Amino acid sequence: MKKSSSYLLIVLALLVIGMAVIAGCTGSNKPATTTSSSTQVPATPSAAQLTPLNVGYLPNNGHALIFIAKEQGYFEKEGLDVTLFQFQNSAEGTNAILAKKVDVGGFGLTPLVFISKGANETIIGGLDGDAAGLVVTADKADQYKNLNTTADLVIFKGKTIATVRASTGDIHFRDALTKAGLDLKKDITIQELASPSAVLEAVKAGKVDAGLVWTPYMELAESQGLRVVLYTGDFYPRHPCCRIAVLTDELTANRDTYVRFDKALIESYKWLSENPDASVDVVGKYVSVDKSVLKEAMTNGKTYNSPDPNTKGIDKIYTMMKNMNYINTTVNIDDHIDRTVYKQALDELTQANPNDQFYKDQQTVYVTLNE
């Protein structure tokens, strides 16, 4: 009896194993049972499915959208494996794009300068605007307290100004001086330095009369006892600053990658708008200034963030640069702006979130700035 029982147990075990093997073989490709597909949320791609993308940035809060997209997972959500590379100035970053050391980045208005000289770059979006100002030592501040129009800037005749060439503040301040009737080669001395930190040191050491820097260096300067006596946004309200640029050939070959990149920036913009306080902590991981200084820079209204390409703003600045002989070119800048990349990204997000007012608002902004 015991022997028969043992055989019976062995037979039953073999039957169970056989059924499991059959089930495994026949069911390995069977989709999981789900509810209606319209209610499913797309899963974040696995690491093996992500598209590598090297992104350049400058360590300032004007690049907040890039930092948020990285830290909040929007790049990964859009199928991108982003590695960030820091640069100290826009020319350095733009040269890295041209040398294919990074794929994309937002480096001030420098892409316009390089494009004017024949660089095969295309602008597909933005990061921020305004964001620049002129700083002086506290004992000189009273000399510049009535700078209300460009005509008032004649006071800078005979002065020495430190700047980072091709930065947004540099371009706009030179144009404002030109509108004041000053000859940039004869009436004023402009010292071009490598970084905003170097500009601040030159101002503090008394080597120059004033210096042009951008956010958060304006706010950092004031925390160190310097004074901001004008903001470029006072003379050119809501002007664009850092533009997202990519090699034209790279954009043609991998357009979908850059649509997804812009989608991540738009989602970051939404998160920034809804989480201003938390955004300070995120940006603080990439911008090495005191948190109170960074919060001031992100909330004082002297800088704004937006991923919109702002075609009209770019056209206006490009014309301004030609008129003051900052560039000498026959290149048509509109041939190097592809606003449809951003528009496709925005349309896809709007369609996926039909009841979200944020995306509807950005559609309105897009029309105003680009059409």
C-alpha positions in Angstrom: 0.0 0.0 0.0 2.8 2.4 0.9 4.6 1.6 -2.4 1.4 2.3 -4.4 0.9 5.6 -2.6 4.4 6.7 -3.4 3.9 6.0 -7.1 0.6 7.9 -7.0 2.3 11.0 -5.5 5.1 10.9 -8.1 2.6 10.8 -10.9 0.5 13.7 -9.5 3.7 15.8 -9.1 4.7 15.1 -12.7 1.2 16.1 -13.9 1.4 19.4 -12.0 4.8 20.2 -13.4 3.7 19.4 -16.9 0.7 21.6 -16.7 2.8 24.5 -15.4 5.2 24.1 -18.3 2.4 24.0 -20.8 0.8 27.1 -19.3 4.1 28.9 -19.3 4.8 28.1 -23.0 1.4 29.0 -24.2 0.9 32.1 -22.1 4.3 33.9 -22.4 3.2 36.4 -25.0 -0.4 36.9 -23.8 -1.1 40.5 -22.9 -2.1 41.2 -19.3 -5.8 41.6 -18.7 -6.6 45.4 -18.4 -9.5 47.8 -18.2 -10.3 50.0 -21.1 -7.1 51.1 -22.9 -8.3 54.8 -22.8 -7.8 54.8 -19.0 -4.2 53.5 -19.0 -1.3 55.8 -18.1 1.7 55.2 -20.3 4.6 53.7 -18.3 7.9 55.5 -18.0 10.3 53.8 -20.5 12.9 51.5 -19.0 16.5 52.6 -18.8 17.3 50.4 -21.9 14.6 52.3 -23.9 15.8 55.8 -23.1 17.4 58.0 -25.8 20.8 59.4 -24.6 21.0 63.2 -24.8 23.8 65.5 -23.6 22.4 68.8 -22.4 24.5 71.9 -21.7 23.5 74.5 -19.1 24.8 77.6 -17.2 24.7 77.6 -13.4 21.9 80.1 -12.9 18.2 80.1 -12.2 17.4 81.1 -15.7 18.0 77.5 -16.6 15.5 76.3 -13.9 13.4 74.4 -16.5 16.3 72.1 -17.3 17.1 71.4 -13.7 13.4 70.7 -12.9 13.0 68.4 -15.9 16.0 66.4 -14.7 15.1 66.3 -11.0 11.4 65.7 -11.4 11.8 63.0 -14.0 10.2 64.8 -17.0 13.1 63.9 -19.2 12.8 60.3 -18.3 9.1 60.4 -18.7 9.6 61.6 -22.3 12.0 58.8 -23.0 15.3 60.7 -22.6 18.4 59.7 -20.7 19.8 63.2 -20.1 23.3 63.9 -18.9 23.9 67.5 -17.9 27.1 69.5 -18.6 27.9 72.8 -17.0 29.5 75.8 -18.8 30.6 79.1 -17.4 29.5 81.3 -20.3 27.3 81.1 -23.4 30.1 81.2 -26.0 31.7 78.2 -24.3 28.5 76.3 -24.3 27.6 77.1 -27.9 31.1 76.0 -29.1 30.4 72.7 -27.3 27.3 72.2 -29.4 29.1 73.0 -32.6 31.9 70.6 -31.6 29.2 67.9 -30.9 30.4 67.6 -27.3 26.8 68.3 -26.2 23.6 67.8 -28.2 21.5 70.8 -27.1 21.6 73.7 -24.7 20.3 77.2 -23.8 23.1 79.7 -24.1 21.9 83.2 -24.0 21.6 84.9 -27.3 25.0 83.6 -28.4 23.4 81.2 -31.0 22.3 84.3 -32.9 25.9 85.6 -33.1 27.2 82.2 -34.3 24.3 81.7 -36.8 25.1 85.2 -38.2 28.6 83.9 -38.9 27.4 80.8 -40.7 26.9 78.3 -37.9 24.4 75.6 -38.9 22.3 75.9 -35.7 18.5 76.0 -35.3 16.6 77.5 -32.4 13.8 75.3 -31.1 12.7 76.9 -27.8 13.6 79.1 -24.9 14.4 79.1 -21.2 14.0 82.6 -19.8 14.0 86.3 -20.4 15.0 89.7 -19.1 17.5 88.4 -16.4 20.3 91.0 -16.7 21.4 94.2 -14.9 24.2 96.7 -14.4 25.9 96.7 -11.0 28.1 99.3 -9.3 29.6 99.8 -5.9 27.4 101.4 -3.3 29.3 104.7 -3.2 28.6 105.2 -6.9 24.9 104.2 -6.9 23.6 107.8 -6.5 25.2 108.8 -9.8 22.9 106.5 -11.6 19.6 106.8 -9.7 17.7 108.5 -12.5 18.1 106.1 -15.4 14.5 106.1 -16.7 15.1 106.2 -20.5 17.8 105.3 -22.9 18.6 109.0 -23.3 19.7 109.0 -19.6 22.4 106.5 -20.4 24.6 109.3 -21.8 25.9 109.5 -18.2 28.1 106.5 -19.1 30.2 108.5 -21.5 33.8 108.1 -20.5 33.1 105.1 -18.2 34.6 101.6 -18.3 32.1 98.7 -18.2 32.8 95.1 -17.7 30.7 92.5 -19.5 30.6 88.9 -20.8 30.5 89.3 -24.6 27.4 88.0 -26.3 25.5 87.6 -23.1 21.9 89.0 -23.1 22.8 91.9 -20.9 25.8 92.8 -23.0 23.8 92.9 -26.2 20.9 94.9 -24.8 23.1 97.4 -22.9 25.2 98.1 -25.9 22.0 98.8 -27.9 20.7 101.1 -25.2 24.0 103.0 -25.2 23.8 103.4 -29.0 20.2 104.7 -28.7 21.6 107.3 -26.2 23.9 108.5 -29.0 27.1 107.1 -27.7 29.8 105.7 -30.0 30.7 102.3 -28.5 34.3 102.6 -29.8 35.0 106.2 -28.8 32.8 107.2 -26.0 33.0 104.2 -23.7 35.4 101.4 -22.8 34.0 97.9 -22.7 36.1 95.2 -21.0 35.0 91.7 -22.0 35.6 89.1 -19.2 35.0 85.4 -19.1 32.3 85.0 -16.5 29.8 87.0 -14.3 31.9 86.2 -11.3 34.9 87.9 -12.9 32.7 90.9 -13.7 31.7 91.3 -10.1 35.3 91.0 -8.9 36.3 93.8 -11.3 33.5 96.0 -10.0 34.4 95.4 -6.3 38.1 96.0 -7.0 37.4 99.3 -8.7 38.9 98.2 -12.0 35.8 99.2 -13.8 33.0 101.7 -13.2 30.1 99.2 -13.6 29.5 95.6 -14.7 26.8 93.7 -16.5 25.8 90.4 -15.0 22.7 88.1 -15.1 20.6 86.3 -12.5 21.4 85.2 -9.8 24.6 87.3 -9.9 22.6 90.5 -9.7 21.0 89.4 -6.5 24.3 88.0 -5.2 26.0 91.3 -5.9 23.4 93.1 -3.8 23.9 90.6 -1.0 27.6 91.6 -1.1 26.9 95.3 -0.9 26.9 96.2 -4.5 23.9 97.9 -6.2 21.9 97.2 -9.3 21.2 100.5 -11.0 19.4 99.3 -14.1 17.8 96.1 -15.5 17.7 95.4 -19.2 14.0 94.5 -18.8 13.4 98.2 -17.8 14.3 99.3 -21.4 13.3 96.1 -23.3 10.4 94.6 -21.4 10.0 90.8 -21.6 12.9 90.4 -24.0 14.0 86.8 -24.6 17.3 85.5 -23.1 18.6 82.0 -23.3 17.3 80.2 -26.5 17.4 76.4 -26.9 19.6 75.6 -29.9 20.7 72.4 -31.7 22.8 71.6 -34.8 20.4 71.7 -37.8 21.6 68.4 -39.1 21.0 66.8 -35.7 17.5 68.2 -35.6 16.7 66.9 -39.0 18.0 63.4 -38.1 16.4 63.1 -34.7 13.5 65.5 -34.7 11.3 63.4 -32.4 14.0 63.5 -29.7 13.8 67.3 -29.6 10.1 67.3 -29.6 10.3 65.2 -26.5 12.9 67.5 -25.0 10.6 70.5 -25.5 7.7 68.5 -23.9 9.8 67.9 -20.8 10.6 71.7 -20.6 6.9 72.6 -20.9 6.0 70.1 -18.2 8.8 71.6 -16.0 7.4 75.1 -16.6 4.0 73.9 -15.4 5.6 72.4 -12.3 7.6 75.6 -11.6 4.4 77.6 -11.9 2.6 75.4 -9.4 5.5 74.9 -7.0 7.5 78.1 -6.7 8.9 77.4 -3.2 9.9 73.8 -4.0 11.5 75.0 -7.2 14.0 77.0 -5.2 15.3 73.8 -3.6 15.5 72.0 -6.9 17.4 74.8 -8.6 19.6 75.1 -5.6 21.2 71.8 -6.4 22.7 73.3 -9.5 23.2 77.0 -8.5 25.7 77.5 -5.7 24.4 80.6 -4.0 22.7 81.1 -0.6 19.1 79.9 -0.6 17.8 83.3 0.4 19.7 84.9 -2.6 18.3 82.3 -5.0 14.8 82.7 -3.7 15.0 86.5 -4.3 16.4 85.8 -7.8 13.5 83.5 -8.6 10.7 85.6 -7.2 11.6 89.3 -7.6 10.1 89.6 -11.1 13.4 90.6 -12.8 13.6 87.2 -14.6 10.9 85.1 -16.1 11.0 81.5 -17.3 9.3 80.2 -20.5 10.2 77.4 -23.0 8.4 79.2 -25.8 10.8 80.0 -28.7 9.4 83.6 -29.0 10.1 84.0 -32.7 9.1 87.7 -32.8 11.5 88.5 -29.9 14.4 86.8 -31.7 13.7 88.7 -34.9 13.6 91.9 -33.0 16.9 91.3 -31.3 18.6 90.1 -34.5 17.6 93.3 -36.2 18.8 95.3 -33.2 22.2 93.5 -33.4 22.6 94.3 -37.1 21.6 97.9 -36.6 24.3 98.6 -34.0 26.9 96.6 -35.9 27.2 93.9 -33.3 26.9 91.5 -36.2 27.5 92.0 -39.9 25.6 89.4 -41.8 23.2 88.5 -44.7 22.0 85.4 -42.9 18.2 85.3 -42.4 17.6 84.3 -38.8 14.2 83.0 -39.6 15.9 80.2 -41.6 17.4 79.1 -38.3 14.2 79.0 -36.1 12.0 76.0 -36.1 9.1 76.9 -33.9 7.1 73.8 -35.0 9.2 71.6 -32.7 7.9 73.5 -29.7 4.4 73.7 -31.2 4.2 70.0 -31.7 5.3 69.4 -28.2 2.7 71.8 -26.8 0.0 70.3 -29.0 0.7 66.8 -27.8 0.5 67.9 -24.2 -2.7 69.9 -24.8 -4.4 66.9 -26.5 -3.3 64.6 -23.7 -4.6 67.1 -21.1 -7.7 68.7 -22.7 -9.0 70.1 -19.5 -5.8 71.6 -18.2 -5.9 75.4 -18.4 -2.2 75.7 -18.2 -1.6 74.2 -21.6 -4.5 76.2 -23.1 -2.8 79.4 -21.8 0.5 78.4 -23.4 -1.3 78.0 -26.7 -2.4 81.6 -26.5 1.1 82.8 -25.5 2.5 80.9 -28.5 0.2 82.7 -30.9 1.1 86.1 -29.4 4.9 85.4 -29.6 5.2 83.5 -32.8 2.5 84.1 -35.3 
